[in-house]
Amino acid sequence: RDSGAHPDFRTEWWYVTGWLTDDQGLERGFQVTFFRVATGIGADNPSRFAPRQLILALAALADPARGQLLHAERAERALEPLAGAGLEGTRAWIRDWELTLDGNQYRTRIQGQAFALDLNLAPAAAPLLNGQAGFSQKTADPRHASYYYSRPQLEVSGSLALEGRELRVRGRAWLDHEWSSELLSAEAQGWDWIGINLHDGGSVMAFRMRGRDGSTLWAAGTLSGDGAKGRHLTPDQVAFQPRRLWQSPRTGKTYPVEWDLSVDGKSWQLVPLMEDQELDGRRSTGVVYWEGAVRLLEAGRELGRGYLEMTGY
C-alpha cells in the first residue's frame, strides 16, 4: 500500500536515477521523477476539474557526448484518466508518461522531444527503510521529517530512443519514494543528497540539510551490504565537504561538482560523469538545481555509481 500515493500529505515523489550502457558500450545517466502536490485549493469544489492535486514529471538524460543534460517535463492537475497517482500501488502518470509497479517489477515510459525511455527495473531485495523504520528526520525537530524508503540495485533493461535511433540499454538504477507535509525548516537553504549502488551489491544513501551560510544543519544516511538490512547513520556519521566548484554558463549558479565524503568512518570522493548536469525545471516544479550521475571513489578506486542532487544553490 505504501508504494502508492498518500494524498493527505502535501508533497510526494517517486524518483528514479541510474546509469545506462548501450550496445556500443556508451554510458549515460538518466533520471525520471513523478511528483504529487496537494494544492490546498478546491477541497469544497464538487467539480472533478478542481485542481486539488497536481502531478508533475521530470526526465533527464546525461550524455557526455553532448556535455549537458537533455531534459523534458510535464505538469497537469490530477484528473482521471489523463493524469494521476494511484492509491493501492505505484502508478503515477501524465498522459503517456508513466511509472508503474506490476508485481515486483517497475516500468517507466517517457516520450520527450529529444529522447525517449522505455525501461524495466527489477528490484534485487525488499524496500530499504530510511531513518527510523522509514521515518526520516531532516532536522533535530521531528516535525521536519518525511516517510522515506529506497529501492537500490534495480536491474535495468529496455530501450533509449535518441537522434532517430533506438538503442538497447542495460544498467543499474535507484528508486526513492518519499512523502511529507513539511520538509524544510526556516533555516534551511537546500540539501545535498546521494544514492549510490555499490559494486559489491550494497548501497549508500546520505544527505545533509544546508543552512543559508552553507553550514550543515542536519545529516543522515542508510548504509547496507549485499541484500542486507540497512543501517541508519546519524548526523555525526555523515559529512559532506565541497572539493571542486563549477559555474553554470546559463544561470551563473555555482555548484560543488566534486566532494569529499565521510560516511561511517570511511573517506570517499564523488566525481561527476560530466560537470554540466544542471536541470532547469521552471516549467514544472519551478526549481533549477544540479542533479547528475556520479562515481564514488575510495583512494582512486571506483566503489560504485549513482546520483547526486544539490538544491538551493
Residue pairs with C-beta under 8 A, 6 or more apart in sequence:
1 87
1 88
1 89
2 147
2 149
2 177
3 89
3 90
3 101
3 127
3 177
4 85
4 86
4 87
4 88
4 89
4 90
4 91
5 12
5 36
5 85
5 86
5 87
5 92
6 12
6 147
6 179
7 36
7 38
7 53
7 85
7 87
8 38
9 38
9 179
9 180
9 181
10 37
10 38
10 40
10 180
10 181
10 182
11 35
11 36
11 37
11 38
11 179
11 180
11 181
11 183
12 35
12 36
12 37
12 85
12 177
12 178
12 179
12 180
13 33
13 34
13 35
13 36
13 176
13 177
13 178
13 179
14 33
14 34
14 90
14 92
14 99
14 175
14 176
14 177
15 31
15 32
15 33
15 175
15 176
15 177
15 178
16 30
16 31
16 32
16 33
16 99
16 106
16 108
16 121
16 154
16 173
16 174
16 175
17 29
17 30
17 31
17 173
17 174
17 195
17 291
17 293
17 306
17 307
18 29
18 30
18 121
18 154
18 156
18 171
18 172
18 173
18 174
18 197
18 306
18 307
19 27
19 28
19 29
19 30
19 171
19 172
19 173
19 273
19 293
19 305
19 306
20 27
20 28
20 29
20 30
20 156
20 160
20 169
20 170
20 171
21 27
21 169
21 170
21 171
22 28
22 160
22 167
22 168
22 169
23 167
23 168
24 167
26 65
27 64
27 273
28 61
28 62
28 63
28 64
28 160
28 273
28 293
29 60
29 61
29 62
29 273
29 277
29 292
29 293
29 307
30 59
30 60
30 61
30 62
30 117
30 119
30 160
30 173
31 58
31 59
31 60
31 62
31 279
31 291
31 307
32 57
32 58
32 59
32 99
32 108
32 110
32 117
33 57
33 58
33 59
34 55
34 56
34 57
34 85
34 92
34 93
34 94
34 99
35 54
35 55
35 56
35 57
35 58
35 285
36 53
36 54
36 55
36 78
36 85
36 92
37 53
37 54
37 55
37 56
38 52
38 53
39 51
39 52
39 53
39 54
41 50
41 51
41 52
42 50
42 51
42 52
43 52
45 52
48 79
48 80
49 77
49 79
51 77
52 77
52 78
53 77
53 78
53 84
53 85
54 75
54 76
54 77
54 78
55 75
55 76
55 77
55 78
55 83
55 84
55 85
55 92
55 93
55 94
56 73
56 74
56 75
56 284
56 285
57 73
57 74
57 75
57 92
57 94
57 97
57 110
57 284
58 71
58 72
58 73
58 279
58 281
58 284
58 285
59 71
59 72
59 73
59 97
59 110
59 112
59 117
60 69
60 70
60 71
60 72
60 277
60 279
60 291
61 69
61 70
61 71
61 114
61 115
61 117
61 160
61 162
62 69
62 273
62 274
62 277
62 292
62 293
63 70
63 162
64 273
64 274
67 274
67 276
68 274
68 276
68 277
68 278
69 276
69 277
69 278
69 279
69 292
70 112
70 114
70 115
71 112
71 279
71 280
71 281
72 110
72 112
72 113
72 114
72 115
73 281
73 283
73 284
73 285
74 94
74 95
74 97
74 284
75 94
75 283
75 284
76 82
76 83
76 94
76 95
77 83
78 84
78 85
82 94
82 95
83 93
83 94
83 95
84 91
84 92
84 93
85 91
85 92
85 93
86 92
89 101
90 99
90 100
90 101
90 106
90 177
91 98
91 99
91 100
91 101
92 98
92 99
92 100
93 99
93 100
96 109
96 111
97 109
97 110
97 111
98 107
98 108
98 109
99 106
99 107
99 108
100 106
100 107
100 108
104 122
104 123
105 120
105 121
105 122
105 123
106 120
106 121
106 122
106 123
106 151
106 154
106 175
107 118
107 119
107 120
107 121
108 117
108 118
108 119
108 121
109 116
109 117
109 118
109 119
110 116
110 117
114 162
115 160
115 161
115 162
116 160
116 161
117 158
117 159
117 160
117 161
118 158
118 159
118 161
119 156
119 157
119 158
119 159
119 169
119 173
120 156
120 157
120 158
121 154
121 155
121 156
121 173
121 175
122 154
122 155
122 157
123 151
123 153
123 154
124 152
124 153
124 154
124 155
124 201
124 227
125 152
125 153
125 227
127 149
127 150
127 151
128 149
128 150
128 151
128 152
128 203
128 205
128 222
128 224
128 229
128 230
129 148
129 149
129 222
129 230
130 136
130 148
130 149
130 150
130 205
130 220
130 222
130 230
130 232
131 137
131 145
131 148
131 220
131 222
131 232
132 232
134 147
134 148
134 149
135 142
135 145
135 146
135 147
135 148
136 145
136 146
136 147
136 148
136 178
136 220
137 144
137 145
137 218
137 220
138 144
138 145
138 146
138 183
138 184
138 185
138 188
138 191
138 209
138 218
139 185
139 188
139 209
139 217
139 218
140 218
141 185
143 182
144 182
144 183
144 184
144 185
145 180
145 182
145 183
146 178
146 179
146 180
146 183
147 178
147 179
147 180
148 176
148 177
148 178
149 176
149 177
150 174
150 175
150 176
150 177
150 195
150 203
150 205
150 222
151 174
151 175
151 176
151 177
152 174
152 195
152 197
152 203
152 205
152 224
153 172
153 174
153 197
153 201
153 203
154 172
154 173
154 174
154 175
155 170
155 172
156 169
156 170
156 171
156 172
156 173
157 169
157 170
158 168
158 169
159 166
159 167
159 168
159 169
160 166
160 167
160 169
161 167
172 197
172 305
173 197
174 195
174 196
174 197
174 203
174 306
174 307
176 195
176 205
184 209
185 209
185 217
187 211
187 212
187 217
188 209
188 210
188 211
188 212
188 217
188 312
189 210
189 211
189 212
189 214
189 312
190 209
190 210
190 289
190 310
190 311
190 312
190 313
191 207
191 208
191 209
191 210
191 309
191 310
191 311
191 312
192 207
192 208
192 210
192 240
192 256
192 259
192 308
192 309
192 310
193 205
193 206
193 207
193 308
193 309
193 310
194 204
194 205
194 206
194 207
194 261
194 270
194 294
194 296
194 306
194 307
194 308
194 309
195 203
195 204
195 205
195 306
195 307
196 203
196 204
196 205
196 294
196 296
196 303
196 304
196 305
196 306
196 307
197 203
197 304
197 305
197 306
198 204
198 296
198 303
198 304
199 302
199 303
199 304
199 305
200 225
200 226
200 303
201 225
201 226
201 227
202 223
202 224
202 225
202 226
202 228
202 304
203 222
203 223
203 224
203 230
203 304
204 221
204 222
204 223
204 224
204 263
204 296
204 304
205 221
205 222
206 219
206 220
206 221
206 222
206 233
206 238
206 240
206 261
206 263
207 219
207 220
207 221
207 238
208 216
208 217
208 218
208 219
208 238
208 239
208 240
209 216
209 217
209 218
209 219
210 216
210 217
210 312
211 217
216 235
216 239
216 240
218 235
219 235
219 238
219 239
219 240
220 232
220 233
220 234
220 235
220 238
221 232
221 233
221 237
221 238
221 263
222 230
222 231
222 232
222 233
223 230
223 231
223 233
223 263
223 264
224 230
224 231
233 263
233 264
237 263
237 264
237 265
238 261
238 262
238 263
238 264
239 261
239 262
239 263
240 259
240 260
240 261
241 259
241 260
241 261
241 262
242 256
242 258
242 259
243 256
243 258
243 259
243 260
243 269
244 256
244 257
244 258
245 254
245 255
245 256
245 257
246 254
246 255
246 256
246 257
246 275
246 276
247 253
247 254
247 255
248 254
248 255
248 276
248 278
249 276
250 278
250 280
251 278
251 280
251 288
253 278
253 288
253 290
253 313
254 313
255 278
255 290
255 310
255 313
256 310
257 272
257 275
257 290
258 269
258 270
258 271
258 272
259 269
259 270
259 308
260 267
260 268
260 269
261 267
261 268
261 269
261 270
261 296
262 268
266 298
267 298
268 296
268 297
268 298
268 303
269 296
269 297
269 298
270 294
270 295
270 296
270 297
270 308
271 294
271 295
271 297
272 292
272 293
272 294
272 295
272 308
273 292
273 293
273 294
273 295
274 292
274 293
277 290
277 291
277 292
277 293
278 288
278 289
278 290
279 288
279 289
279 290
279 291
280 288
281 287
281 288
281 289
282 288
287 311
289 309
289 310
289 311
289 312
289 313
290 308
290 309
290 310
290 313
291 307
291 308
291 309
291 310
292 307
292 308
293 305
293 306
293 307
294 305
294 306
294 307
294 308
295 302
295 304
295 305
296 302
296 303
296 304
296 305
296 306
297 303
